[in-house]
Amino acid sequence: MPNKIITIYVGSNCHLCEIAKDLIIDVLRETDWAYNEVNISNDNQLKEKYGLRIPVAVAPSGKEKSWPFTSSQIKQLIL
């Protein structure tokens, strides 16, 4: 079974990233999952991959959901 950690890719001074992080934290309160926040600002590869899509939530399976997303979509991502 994969680890139960959802990763959220964010940027510096990103208002939408804060909203997305709060939404993910609310969803995870009802589970035994944790989250890992990765700031892409200082990583050119991550900026190239996620720069125009942040915030992006990524499950251990590799499935991704770019903003905008809902609580239901995050729940589906971690099932």
Secondary structure, DSSP 8 states (H G I E B T S, - for coil): ----EEEEEE-TT-HHHHHHHHHHHHHHTTSS-EEEEEE-TT-HHHHHHHTTT-SEEE-TTS-EEESS--HHHHHHHT-
